[in-house]
Amino acid sequence: MTTTFSNPLLQAPTRPTPKRVAIIGAGSIGPDIGYYLKSALPSLSLTLVDLQQPALDTAIARLRGYAEKAVARGKMKPSDKDAVLANITGTTDYDAIAGCDWVLEAATENLALKRRIFAEVEARVTPDAIITSNTSSLPAARIFSELREKRRATVTHFFAPAWRNPAVEVVDWPGADPALVAHLRRFFCETGKLPLVTADAPCFMLDRIFDNWCNESALLLEHASAGEIDSVAADYVHAGPFFVLNLARGNPIIVETNTLQADEEGEHYRPASIFRSVDNWITIKPNQRLEVAPDTAATVRDRLLGVLFSQSVDILDRAIGEAADLDLGCRVALGFRRGPLELMRALGEKESARVLGRFARERPGMPMPKRPLADYQRFERHVLVDDLDGVKVITLRRPEALNALHDEMTDEILDVIRRHEGDDAVAGFVITGYGTRAFCAGADIGRFPSMLGDADASAQYARDCSRLLVHLDAMAKPVVAALNGMALGGGFELAMRCHALVAVRDAWMQLPEVTLGILPGIGAMVVPYRRWPAAAAVFHDMLRRGERLKAARAHELGIVDSLADDPRALVQEAVQRVHALAERRMPTPDGPVEIPPFAGQAPTAAGGMALSRATVALIERAVREAAAAPTLAAALEIGYRAFGASACTAAAREGIAAFHERRAPDFTKTG
């Protein structure tokens, strides 16, 4: 792989943002790619090219329908809809692509056709225009073999629905300019996508998983029905393989991709013959289950896990993709509940080896691990680590959860810090979030709902969740939070325990726990009053009403040290702050602090929702008691116990229930 930084946004821009883009192919995925691009860059000029005018008319109508539905659901303003739908043209004339910065091909999976298309494209665009193919299986080296300027071409493989599914594979093949791959990773990350770099192997990374998962399911039909197989598969995916094949009309795709793999890598990949004789599978919906005989279920389960593990170790052994990308891509792009490596870890080495052994016997020729199974688990799953000017930059990467904290991510951050804090070559650390939307959208509720009603267990849960934050308090080397977007709840509590904060100008912070009938128990009722006493009244409103604090206002109050215009400048500023703090970092003060009185007002959220009087009273009491505490540790303990007390209220039960049921809580009856 030729990427320089794990976090794409740390890469210096090598090209300007595209202004004119053409998409060749107005069938199923081409218009969806176009809608993603126009939604991210409304001023973009988009040209759709197809041989058939009716296909173009249908595609443009689809884009209009997407935008109108977004307005109807309140996800887009009418003025934004007009901007998204402006400057879109459909044409059957290839000459219309002249002057485009980027041409994406989204035609049928046919090598000869794609080569003809790219010959037409290269004859009309400038030598530095980007050319990419959306192929899901054909290697870039074959598609682009006849181009004169190969360095500006590669595969960008989107996943359906392309306007909503964040995953996109970027193929790093020997013919491509490394700067092109870096540019595409950065562009996709900036525009809300999750770029996953893969080598130029047939079917790349994620289609190797999906296609063989589906092919193995078809081969299992001699043991079970499609509905039974989907029912067993529901333990691992949100939608079974046959349901997805029906949805995507994917039978021909499996035939094409697995034929390619069979021709390249062996007959064990040959597609099941039944794919050529069935148009639609008789199966069940994702929320349904069939009763499956135990022996049948075990056979299906072992084969599905076997092919999943087999393909995963092969991808890693051949360096087709990276372990963290594989697990994340399977969850985000393919709808797996857990990534394959996470599944292997959960099953344990002995059971995983048993599954692989049975699969090897039943499916001879399929790849088997070339290393001990434990070796495949040695990677960071939820953080990226980069080196920048003697500083370790830790990027929180859980894009499907807006980088929310959970136990495993917390431990990974802590592990990275512990590994490097004693290294004289490391000046300190920066913690930032992946992408441009969120630094960290709080902490997953995790085990907390099971502790409702148990004050001691809930207080201990808060202490346990504070292990990273307490370590930050005691560190000698500085840690700077670089807020690349929203910082909510536990995410803001993490940021305020760092030794300085910097933020992009449109970032914002919020403590929304009160709207769930609970309170922030890992420092927000304690630390800000000691670090920024002049902003105490602001923190009162954040805690009691869930008010947002914008980065510009936080900068005025001295909470945020500096503002930046983009994520790369933000991290560079954070690195400078690390070096500046290396010799004169100020710890969070011990001793009591004075706070202003709480204003008497009805317990209502910033948006007008009625809040729990009991919860607000708990917050006020905890803040007052923590401010009077003789040490920071004693003040934090008050916060932990207050969190435990909140878990025993009717408001907490209502708030957590409403969260799980995706409704607004009603605190008018809880007190």
C-alpha positions as CSV (number, residue, x, y, z in Angstrom):
1,M,0.0,0.0,0.0
2,T,1.3,3.5,-0.8
3,T,-0.8,5.6,1.6
4,T,1.2,7.9,3.8
5,F,-1.2,8.5,6.7
6,S,-3.8,6.2,8.2
7,N,-6.1,9.2,8.6
8,P,-6.8,10.4,5.1
9,L,-7.4,14.0,6.2
10,L,-3.8,14.4,7.4
11,Q,-2.6,14.1,3.8
12,A,-1.8,17.4,2.1
13,P,-4.2,18.2,-0.8
14,T,-2.6,17.3,-4.2
15,R,-5.6,18.3,-6.4
16,P,-8.4,20.8,-6.1
17,T,-11.9,19.7,-5.4
18,P,-13.5,18.6,-8.6
19,K,-15.9,21.1,-10.3
20,R,-17.1,19.0,-13.3
21,V,-17.7,15.2,-13.0
22,A,-19.1,12.8,-15.6
23,I,-20.6,9.4,-14.9
24,I,-20.8,6.9,-17.7
25,G,-23.8,4.6,-17.2
26,A,-27.2,5.7,-16.0
27,G,-28.4,2.3,-14.8
28,S,-28.6,1.2,-11.2
29,I,-25.6,2.5,-9.4
30,G,-24.4,5.4,-11.6
31,P,-27.2,7.8,-10.6
32,D,-26.8,6.9,-7.0
33,I,-23.1,7.9,-7.2
34,G,-24.1,11.1,-8.8
35,Y,-26.6,11.9,-6.0
36,Y,-23.9,11.3,-3.4
37,L,-21.5,13.7,-5.2
38,K,-24.2,16.4,-5.7
39,S,-25.3,16.1,-2.1
40,A,-21.7,16.6,-0.9
41,L,-20.8,19.2,-3.4
42,P,-24.0,21.0,-4.6
43,S,-22.1,23.4,-6.8
44,L,-20.7,20.5,-8.8
45,S,-21.6,20.2,-12.5
46,L,-22.7,16.6,-13.1
47,T,-23.0,15.0,-16.5
48,L,-24.7,11.6,-16.9
49,V,-23.8,9.7,-20.1
50,D,-25.7,6.7,-21.4
51,L,-26.4,5.1,-24.8
52,Q,-30.2,5.3,-24.1
53,Q,-32.1,8.5,-23.5
54,P,-34.9,6.8,-21.5
55,A,-32.3,5.5,-19.1
56,L,-31.0,9.1,-18.6
57,D,-34.6,10.4,-18.1
58,T,-35.2,7.7,-15.5
59,A,-31.9,8.5,-13.7
60,I,-32.6,12.2,-13.5
61,A,-36.1,11.6,-12.2
62,R,-34.6,9.3,-9.6
63,L,-32.3,12.0,-8.4
64,R,-35.2,14.4,-8.2
65,G,-37.2,11.8,-6.2
66,Y,-34.3,11.4,-3.7
67,A,-34.1,15.1,-3.1
68,E,-37.8,15.6,-2.8
69,K,-38.0,12.7,-0.3
70,A,-35.2,14.3,1.8
71,V,-37.1,17.5,1.9
72,A,-40.3,15.8,2.9
73,R,-38.5,14.0,5.8
74,G,-37.0,17.2,7.0
75,K,-33.4,16.1,6.1
76,M,-32.9,18.8,3.5
77,K,-34.0,22.4,3.0
78,P,-35.9,23.3,-0.2
79,S,-33.1,25.7,-1.1
80,D,-30.6,22.9,-0.7
81,K,-32.7,20.6,-2.9
82,D,-32.6,23.2,-5.6
83,A,-28.8,23.4,-5.4
84,V,-28.4,19.7,-5.5
85,L,-30.6,19.3,-8.6
86,A,-29.0,22.2,-10.4
87,N,-26.3,21.7,-13.1
88,I,-27.2,18.0,-13.8
89,T,-27.4,17.0,-17.5
90,G,-28.0,13.7,-19.2
91,T,-26.6,13.0,-22.7
92,T,-25.9,10.3,-25.2
93,D,-23.0,12.3,-26.6
94,Y,-19.5,11.5,-25.2
95,D,-18.3,14.9,-26.4
96,A,-20.1,16.4,-23.4
97,I,-17.4,15.1,-21.0
98,A,-14.7,17.3,-22.5
99,G,-13.3,19.5,-19.7
100,C,-14.4,17.2,-16.8
101,D,-12.1,16.9,-13.9
102,W,-13.2,13.3,-13.1
103,V,-15.0,10.7,-15.2
104,L,-16.4,7.6,-13.4
105,E,-17.5,4.6,-15.3
106,A,-20.5,2.6,-13.9
107,A,-21.3,0.3,-16.8
108,T,-21.9,-3.5,-17.0
109,E,-19.1,-5.8,-15.8
110,N,-17.6,-6.5,-19.2
111,L,-13.9,-6.0,-19.7
112,A,-14.1,-5.3,-23.5
113,L,-16.9,-2.8,-22.9
114,K,-15.1,-1.0,-20.2
115,R,-12.0,-0.7,-22.4
116,R,-14.0,0.8,-25.2
117,I,-15.6,3.3,-22.8
118,F,-12.2,4.4,-21.5
119,A,-10.8,4.8,-25.0
120,E,-13.7,7.1,-25.7
121,V,-13.1,9.0,-22.5
122,E,-9.4,9.4,-22.9
123,A,-9.8,10.8,-26.3
124,R,-11.9,13.6,-24.9
125,V,-10.5,14.6,-21.5
126,T,-7.2,16.3,-20.5
127,P,-4.2,14.2,-19.6
128,D,-4.6,15.0,-15.9
129,A,-8.3,14.3,-15.6
130,I,-9.1,11.5,-13.1
131,I,-10.6,8.3,-14.6
132,T,-12.1,5.6,-12.4
133,S,-14.2,2.5,-12.7
134,N,-16.9,1.3,-10.4
135,T,-16.2,-2.4,-11.2
136,S,-16.7,-4.8,-8.3
137,S,-14.4,-7.5,-9.6
138,L,-12.3,-6.7,-12.6
139,P,-8.6,-5.8,-11.8
140,A,-7.6,-2.3,-12.6
141,A,-4.5,-3.5,-14.5
142,R,-6.7,-5.1,-17.0
143,I,-9.3,-2.4,-17.3
144,F,-6.8,0.4,-17.9
145,S,-4.1,-1.6,-19.8
146,E,-4.7,0.3,-23.0
147,L,-4.8,3.8,-21.6
148,R,-2.0,6.2,-22.5
149,E,-2.1,7.9,-19.1
150,K,-2.5,5.1,-16.7
151,R,-1.3,7.0,-13.6
152,R,-4.5,9.0,-13.4
153,A,-6.8,5.9,-13.4
154,T,-7.9,3.4,-10.8
155,V,-11.0,1.6,-9.4
156,T,-13.4,3.3,-7.0
157,H,-15.9,0.6,-6.0
158,F,-19.1,1.9,-4.4
159,F,-21.6,-0.2,-2.5
160,A,-25.4,0.0,-2.9
161,P,-27.1,2.3,-2.2
162,A,-24.1,4.4,-3.2
163,W,-25.7,7.7,-2.1
164,R,-26.1,6.3,1.5
165,N,-23.7,3.4,2.0
166,P,-20.4,5.1,3.1
167,A,-18.0,2.4,2.0
168,V,-15.9,2.8,-1.2
169,E,-12.9,0.6,-2.1
170,V,-10.0,2.5,-3.6
171,V,-7.7,0.2,-5.5
172,D,-4.0,0.8,-5.1
173,W,-2.6,-0.8,-8.3
174,P,1.0,-0.5,-9.6
175,G,0.0,1.7,-12.5
176,A,-1.7,4.4,-10.4
177,D,0.1,7.5,-9.1
178,P,0.3,7.1,-5.3
179,A,-0.8,10.7,-5.1
180,L,-4.0,9.8,-6.9
181,V,-4.9,7.2,-4.3
182,A,-4.1,9.6,-1.5
183,H,-6.2,12.3,-3.2
184,L,-9.2,9.9,-3.6
185,R,-9.0,8.8,0.0
186,R,-8.9,12.4,1.2
187,F,-11.8,13.4,-1.1
188,F,-14.0,10.5,0.0
189,C,-13.3,11.1,3.7
190,E,-14.0,14.8,3.3
191,T,-17.4,14.1,1.6
192,G,-18.6,11.6,4.2
193,K,-17.4,8.3,2.7
194,L,-15.3,5.6,4.2
195,P,-12.4,4.9,1.8
196,L,-10.9,1.4,2.1
197,V,-7.7,0.8,0.2
198,T,-7.3,-2.6,-1.4
199,A,-4.8,-4.3,-3.6
200,D,-5.6,-5.1,-7.3
201,A,-6.8,-8.7,-6.8
202,P,-9.9,-10.0,-8.6
203,C,-13.0,-8.9,-6.5
204,F,-10.8,-6.8,-4.3
205,M,-11.6,-7.2,-0.6
206,L,-15.3,-6.9,0.3
207,D,-16.7,-8.6,-2.7
208,R,-14.5,-11.6,-1.9
209,I,-16.4,-11.8,1.3
210,F,-19.9,-11.1,0.0
211,D,-19.7,-13.2,-3.2
212,N,-18.3,-16.3,-1.6
213,W,-20.8,-15.9,1.3
214,C,-23.6,-16.0,-1.2
215,N,-22.0,-18.8,-3.3
216,E,-21.5,-20.9,-0.3
217,S,-25.1,-20.3,0.7
218,A,-26.2,-21.6,-2.7
219,L,-24.0,-24.7,-2.3
220,L,-25.7,-25.3,1.0
221,L,-29.2,-25.7,-0.6
222,E,-28.6,-29.5,-0.7
223,H,-28.8,-29.3,3.1
224,A,-31.3,-26.5,3.8
225,S,-33.8,-24.2,2.1
226,A,-33.1,-20.6,1.3
227,G,-35.3,-19.5,4.1
228,E,-33.6,-21.7,6.6
229,I,-30.1,-20.5,5.5
230,D,-31.2,-16.9,5.8
231,S,-32.6,-17.6,9.3
232,V,-29.3,-19.1,10.5
233,A,-27.3,-16.3,8.8
234,A,-29.4,-13.7,10.8
235,D,-27.1,-14.4,13.7
236,Y,-24.3,-12.7,11.8
237,V,-25.9,-10.3,9.3
238,H,-28.9,-7.9,9.3
239,A,-30.2,-9.5,6.1
240,G,-29.7,-13.0,4.9
241,P,-27.8,-13.8,1.6
242,F,-30.8,-14.9,-0.4
243,F,-32.9,-11.9,0.7
244,V,-30.0,-9.6,-0.4
245,L,-29.7,-11.4,-3.7
246,N,-33.4,-10.9,-4.4
247,L,-33.1,-7.2,-3.4
248,A,-30.0,-6.6,-5.7
249,R,-31.0,-9.0,-8.4
250,G,-27.6,-10.4,-7.7
251,N,-27.5,-13.9,-9.2
252,P,-25.8,-12.8,-12.4
253,I,-23.2,-10.9,-10.3
254,I,-22.3,-14.0,-8.3
255,V,-21.9,-16.0,-11.6
256,E,-19.6,-13.3,-13.1
257,T,-17.5,-12.7,-10.0
258,N,-17.1,-16.3,-8.9
259,T,-16.3,-17.4,-12.5
260,L,-13.6,-14.8,-12.5
261,Q,-12.2,-16.1,-9.2
262,A,-12.5,-19.7,-10.4
263,D,-10.6,-19.0,-13.6
264,E,-7.9,-17.1,-11.7
265,E,-7.6,-19.1,-8.4
266,G,-9.1,-22.5,-8.7
267,E,-12.3,-24.6,-9.3
268,H,-13.3,-24.3,-5.6
269,Y,-14.6,-20.8,-6.5
270,R,-16.8,-22.0,-9.4
271,P,-20.3,-20.5,-8.9
272,A,-23.2,-22.9,-7.9
273,S,-25.0,-24.0,-11.0
274,I,-28.4,-23.1,-9.5
275,F,-27.7,-19.4,-9.9
276,R,-28.3,-19.8,-13.6
277,S,-31.8,-21.4,-13.2
278,V,-33.3,-19.3,-10.4
279,D,-34.5,-15.7,-10.8
280,N,-36.0,-15.2,-7.3
281,W,-35.4,-17.0,-4.1
282,I,-38.1,-18.1,-1.7
283,T,-36.9,-16.8,1.6
284,I,-37.8,-14.7,4.7
285,K,-37.6,-11.0,5.6
286,P,-34.8,-9.8,7.8
287,N,-37.0,-9.6,10.9
288,Q,-38.4,-13.1,10.5
289,R,-37.0,-16.5,11.7
290,L,-37.7,-20.1,10.7
291,E,-37.4,-23.1,13.0
292,V,-34.3,-25.0,11.8
293,A,-33.4,-28.5,13.0
294,P,-30.3,-28.3,15.2
295,D,-28.1,-30.5,13.0
296,T,-29.1,-28.5,9.9
297,A,-28.5,-25.2,11.7
298,A,-25.0,-26.5,12.8
299,T,-24.1,-27.5,9.2
300,V,-25.2,-24.2,7.8
301,R,-23.5,-22.2,10.6
302,D,-20.2,-24.0,10.2
303,R,-20.1,-23.5,6.4
304,L,-21.0,-19.9,6.6
305,L,-18.5,-19.2,9.2
306,G,-16.0,-21.3,7.4
307,V,-16.1,-19.4,4.2
308,L,-16.1,-16.1,6.1
309,F,-13.0,-17.0,8.0
310,S,-11.3,-18.6,5.0
311,Q,-11.7,-15.5,2.9
312,S,-10.7,-13.2,5.7
313,V,-7.4,-14.9,6.4
314,D,-6.7,-15.1,2.7
315,I,-7.3,-11.4,2.3
316,L,-4.8,-10.7,5.1
317,D,-2.2,-13.3,4.1
318,R,-2.1,-11.8,0.6
319,A,-2.2,-8.2,1.8
320,I,-5.4,-7.5,-0.3
321,G,-6.6,-5.3,2.5
322,E,-5.9,-4.4,6.2
323,A,-7.5,-6.1,9.1
324,A,-9.3,-3.1,10.6
325,D,-10.6,-2.1,7.2
326,L,-11.9,-5.7,6.6
327,D,-13.9,-5.8,9.9
328,L,-15.2,-2.2,9.5
329,G,-16.1,-2.7,5.8
330,C,-18.0,-5.9,6.5
331,R,-20.1,-4.1,9.1
332,V,-20.6,-0.9,7.2
333,A,-20.8,-2.0,3.6
334,L,-22.2,-5.6,3.9
335,G,-24.4,-5.4,7.0
336,F,-22.5,-7.9,9.2
337,R,-23.4,-7.5,12.8
338,R,-19.7,-8.1,13.7
339,G,-16.6,-8.2,11.5
340,P,-15.2,-11.6,10.7
341,L,-12.1,-11.1,12.8
342,E,-14.2,-10.0,15.7
343,L,-16.3,-13.1,15.2
344,M,-13.2,-15.3,15.3
345,R,-12.0,-13.6,18.5
346,A,-15.4,-14.1,20.1
347,L,-15.5,-17.8,19.2
348,G,-11.9,-18.3,20.4
349,E,-9.0,-20.0,18.7
350,K,-10.1,-23.6,19.4
351,E,-13.6,-23.2,18.0
352,S,-12.4,-21.1,15.0
353,A,-9.8,-23.8,14.2
354,R,-12.6,-26.4,14.4
355,V,-14.8,-24.4,12.0
356,L,-11.9,-23.9,9.6
357,G,-10.9,-27.6,9.8
358,R,-14.4,-28.8,8.9
359,F,-14.5,-26.2,6.1
360,A,-11.2,-27.5,4.7
361,R,-12.6,-31.0,4.6
362,E,-15.9,-30.1,3.0
363,R,-14.4,-27.5,0.6
364,P,-10.9,-28.7,-0.4
365,G,-8.8,-26.0,-2.1
366,M,-10.3,-23.1,-0.2
367,P,-7.7,-20.9,1.5
368,M,-6.6,-21.7,5.0
369,P,-4.6,-19.6,7.5
370,K,-0.8,-19.4,7.0
371,R,-0.2,-18.1,10.5
372,P,-1.4,-18.9,14.0
373,L,-4.9,-17.6,14.4
374,A,-3.8,-15.3,17.2
375,D,-1.6,-13.4,14.7
376,Y,-4.7,-12.2,12.8
377,Q,-6.0,-10.4,16.0
378,R,-3.0,-8.1,16.5
379,F,-4.3,-4.8,15.3
380,E,-6.2,-1.7,16.5
381,R,-9.8,-2.0,15.5
382,H,-11.2,1.4,16.3
383,V,-8.4,3.9,16.3
384,L,-5.8,5.0,13.7
385,V,-2.3,6.0,14.7
386,D,-0.2,8.4,12.8
387,D,3.2,10.2,13.5
388,L,3.3,13.9,12.8
389,D,6.3,16.0,13.9
390,G,7.2,13.8,16.9
391,V,3.5,13.6,18.0
392,K,1.3,10.5,18.0
393,V,-2.0,11.4,16.4
394,I,-4.8,9.1,17.5
395,T,-7.9,9.1,15.3
396,L,-11.1,7.7,16.7
397,R,-12.6,5.6,13.9
398,R,-16.1,4.3,14.4
399,P,-17.9,6.2,11.6
400,E,-21.0,4.1,11.8
401,A,-21.4,5.5,15.4
402,L,-20.0,9.0,14.8
403,N,-16.9,7.8,16.6
404,A,-18.7,7.1,19.9
405,L,-16.7,5.6,22.7
406,H,-17.1,2.1,23.9
407,D,-15.0,-0.1,26.1
408,E,-12.8,-1.5,23.4
409,M,-12.1,1.9,21.8
410,T,-11.3,3.3,25.2
411,D,-8.8,0.6,25.9
412,E,-7.2,1.0,22.5
413,I,-6.7,4.7,23.1
414,L,-5.2,4.0,26.5
415,D,-3.0,1.2,25.1
416,V,-1.6,3.5,22.4
417,I,-0.8,6.2,25.0
418,R,0.8,3.7,27.4
419,R,3.0,2.2,24.7
420,H,4.4,5.6,23.7
421,E,4.3,7.9,26.7
422,G,7.7,6.7,27.9
423,D,9.3,7.2,24.5
424,D,11.6,10.2,24.5
425,A,11.0,10.6,20.8
426,V,7.3,11.2,21.3
427,A,6.5,14.7,22.5
428,G,2.8,14.0,23.2
429,F,-0.5,13.0,21.7
430,V,-3.3,14.4,19.7
431,I,-6.8,12.8,19.8
432,T,-9.2,13.6,16.9
433,G,-12.2,12.0,15.2
434,Y,-12.5,10.4,11.8
435,G,-14.1,12.4,9.1
436,T,-15.6,15.9,9.3
437,R,-18.8,15.4,11.2
438,A,-17.8,14.2,14.7
439,F,-15.0,14.2,17.1
440,C,-16.9,11.8,19.3
441,A,-20.7,11.5,19.6
442,G,-20.6,10.4,23.3
443,A,-20.3,7.0,24.8
444,D,-22.3,3.9,23.9
445,I,-24.9,3.1,26.6
446,G,-23.3,-0.4,26.8
447,R,-24.1,-2.3,30.0
448,F,-25.7,0.7,31.7
449,P,-29.4,-0.3,31.0
450,S,-28.9,-3.5,33.0
451,M,-27.8,-1.5,36.0
452,L,-30.9,0.7,36.3
453,G,-32.0,0.7,39.9
454,D,-28.6,-0.3,41.2
455,A,-26.7,2.8,42.5
456,D,-23.5,1.0,43.5
457,A,-23.2,-0.9,40.2
458,S,-23.9,2.3,38.2
459,A,-21.4,4.3,40.2
460,Q,-18.8,1.6,39.6
461,Y,-19.6,1.7,35.9
462,A,-18.9,5.4,35.8
463,R,-15.5,4.8,37.6
464,D,-14.7,2.0,35.1
465,C,-15.5,4.3,32.1
466,S,-13.2,6.9,33.6
467,R,-10.0,4.8,33.3
468,L,-8.7,6.7,30.3
469,L,-9.7,10.1,31.7
470,V,-8.0,9.5,35.0
471,H,-4.9,8.4,33.2
472,L,-4.9,11.7,31.2
473,D,-5.2,13.6,34.4
474,A,-1.9,12.1,35.7
475,M,0.1,12.2,32.5
476,A,3.4,14.1,32.2
477,K,3.2,14.4,28.4
478,P,0.5,16.6,26.9
479,V,-2.5,15.4,25.1
480,V,-4.5,17.8,22.9
481,A,-8.1,17.2,21.7
482,A,-8.6,18.3,18.1
483,L,-12.4,18.7,17.7
484,N,-13.1,18.0,14.0
485,G,-16.8,18.1,14.5
486,M,-19.4,17.6,17.3
487,A,-18.3,16.5,20.7
488,L,-21.2,15.1,22.7
489,G,-21.6,13.7,26.2
490,G,-18.7,11.4,26.9
491,G,-16.9,12.7,23.9
492,F,-16.9,16.2,25.3
493,E,-15.8,14.7,28.7
494,L,-12.9,13.1,26.9
495,A,-11.9,16.4,25.3
496,M,-12.1,18.4,28.5
497,R,-9.7,15.9,30.2
498,C,-7.1,16.6,27.4
499,H,-4.7,19.3,28.3
500,A,-5.8,21.7,25.6
501,L,-8.6,21.8,23.0
502,V,-8.5,23.1,19.4
503,A,-11.5,23.0,17.1
504,V,-12.7,23.6,13.5
505,R,-14.9,26.7,13.3
506,D,-18.1,24.8,12.9
507,A,-17.6,22.3,15.7
508,W,-19.9,22.3,18.7
509,M,-20.1,20.7,22.1
510,Q,-23.1,19.4,24.1
511,L,-23.9,17.5,27.3
512,P,-27.3,15.9,26.3
513,E,-27.5,13.4,29.2
514,V,-30.2,15.4,31.0
515,T,-32.5,14.7,28.1
516,L,-32.2,11.0,28.8
517,G,-33.1,11.5,32.5
518,I,-29.5,10.8,33.6
519,L,-26.4,13.0,34.2
520,P,-22.8,13.0,32.8
521,G,-20.9,11.0,35.4
522,I,-17.3,11.0,34.2
523,G,-16.2,14.5,34.8
524,A,-18.5,17.1,33.2
525,M,-20.0,18.1,36.5
526,V,-16.5,18.6,37.9
527,V,-13.7,19.4,35.5
528,P,-15.0,22.4,33.5
529,Y,-15.7,24.4,36.7
530,R,-12.1,23.9,37.8
531,R,-10.4,24.5,34.4
532,W,-12.6,27.4,33.1
533,P,-14.3,29.0,36.1
534,A,-15.2,32.1,34.1
535,A,-17.5,30.0,31.9
536,A,-19.4,28.4,34.9
537,A,-22.7,29.9,33.9
538,V,-22.4,28.4,30.4
539,F,-21.7,24.9,31.9
540,H,-24.7,25.3,34.2
541,D,-26.9,25.6,31.1
542,M,-25.1,22.8,29.2
543,L,-25.6,20.4,32.1
544,R,-29.2,21.4,33.1
545,R,-30.7,22.2,29.7
546,G,-28.5,20.3,27.2
547,E,-27.5,23.6,25.5
548,R,-25.0,23.5,22.7
549,L,-21.7,25.4,22.9
550,K,-20.4,26.5,19.5
551,A,-16.6,26.4,18.9
552,A,-16.4,30.2,18.3
553,R,-18.1,30.9,21.7
554,A,-15.9,28.3,23.4
555,H,-12.9,30.1,21.9
556,E,-14.1,33.4,23.3
557,L,-14.5,31.8,26.7
558,G,-11.0,30.3,26.6
559,I,-12.2,26.7,26.6
560,V,-10.9,26.2,23.0
561,D,-7.4,27.5,22.5
562,S,-7.6,28.1,18.8
563,L,-9.8,27.6,15.7
564,A,-8.9,26.1,12.3
565,D,-10.5,26.1,8.9
566,D,-10.1,22.4,8.0
567,P,-9.2,19.1,9.6
568,R,-5.6,19.0,8.4
569,A,-4.9,22.6,9.7
570,L,-6.7,21.6,12.9
571,V,-4.3,18.7,13.6
572,Q,-1.3,20.7,12.7
573,E,-2.5,23.3,15.2
574,A,-3.0,20.6,17.8
575,V,0.6,19.3,17.2
576,Q,1.9,22.8,17.7
577,R,0.0,23.0,21.0
578,V,1.5,19.7,22.1
579,H,5.0,21.1,21.6
580,A,4.1,24.3,23.3
581,L,2.7,22.4,26.3
582,A,5.6,20.1,26.7
583,E,7.3,22.2,29.3
584,R,4.4,24.0,30.9
585,R,1.3,21.9,31.1
586,M,-1.1,23.0,33.9
587,P,-3.0,20.2,35.6
588,T,-6.7,20.4,36.6
589,P,-6.6,22.3,39.9
590,D,-7.2,20.7,43.3
591,G,-9.0,22.5,46.0
592,P,-12.5,24.0,46.3
593,V,-13.7,26.4,43.6
594,E,-16.4,29.0,43.6
595,I,-19.4,28.7,41.3
596,P,-22.3,31.1,40.6
597,P,-25.7,30.1,41.9
598,F,-28.1,28.2,39.6
599,A,-30.9,30.4,38.2
600,G,-34.3,29.4,39.3
601,Q,-36.2,28.2,36.2
602,A,-38.5,25.4,35.0
603,P,-36.6,22.3,34.0
604,T,-36.8,22.5,30.2
605,A,-34.3,21.6,27.5
606,A,-32.9,24.1,25.1
607,G,-35.4,22.9,22.6
608,G,-38.4,23.3,24.9
609,M,-38.8,19.7,26.0
610,A,-39.9,19.2,29.7
611,L,-37.1,17.6,31.7
612,S,-37.0,15.7,34.9
613,R,-37.0,17.9,38.1
614,A,-35.3,15.0,40.0
615,T,-32.5,14.7,37.4
616,V,-31.9,18.5,37.3
617,A,-31.8,18.6,41.1
618,L,-29.3,15.8,41.2
619,I,-27.1,17.7,38.8
620,E,-27.2,20.9,40.8
621,R,-26.4,19.2,44.0
622,A,-23.5,17.2,42.5
623,V,-22.0,20.4,40.9
624,R,-22.2,22.2,44.2
625,E,-20.7,19.4,46.3
626,A,-18.0,18.7,43.7
627,A,-17.0,22.4,43.7
628,A,-16.6,22.3,47.5
629,A,-14.5,19.1,47.4
630,P,-10.9,19.4,48.6
631,T,-9.3,17.5,45.7
632,L,-10.1,16.6,42.1
633,A,-10.3,12.9,43.0
634,A,-12.8,13.6,45.7
635,A,-14.9,15.8,43.3
636,L,-14.9,13.1,40.6
637,E,-16.1,10.5,43.2
638,I,-19.0,12.8,43.9
639,G,-19.8,12.7,40.2
640,Y,-19.6,8.9,40.1
641,R,-22.0,8.6,43.0
642,A,-24.4,11.1,41.6
643,F,-24.5,9.1,38.3
644,G,-25.3,6.0,40.4
645,A,-28.1,7.9,42.1
646,S,-29.6,9.0,38.8
647,A,-29.7,5.4,37.7
648,C,-32.3,4.7,40.4
649,T,-34.8,7.4,39.2
650,A,-38.0,6.9,37.2
651,A,-36.7,9.5,34.8
652,A,-33.6,7.3,34.0
653,R,-35.9,4.3,33.3
654,E,-38.1,6.5,31.0
655,G,-35.2,8.2,29.3
656,I,-33.3,5.0,28.5
657,A,-36.5,3.2,27.4
658,A,-37.3,6.1,25.1
659,F,-33.8,6.0,23.6
660,H,-34.1,2.3,22.7
661,E,-37.7,2.8,21.4
662,R,-36.6,5.8,19.3
663,R,-39.2,8.2,20.8
664,A,-39.2,11.4,22.8
665,P,-39.2,10.7,26.5
666,D,-42.1,11.9,28.7
667,F,-40.7,13.2,32.0
668,T,-44.0,14.9,33.0
669,K,-45.0,11.7,35.0
670,T,-41.6,10.8,36.4
671,G,-40.8,13.9,38.4
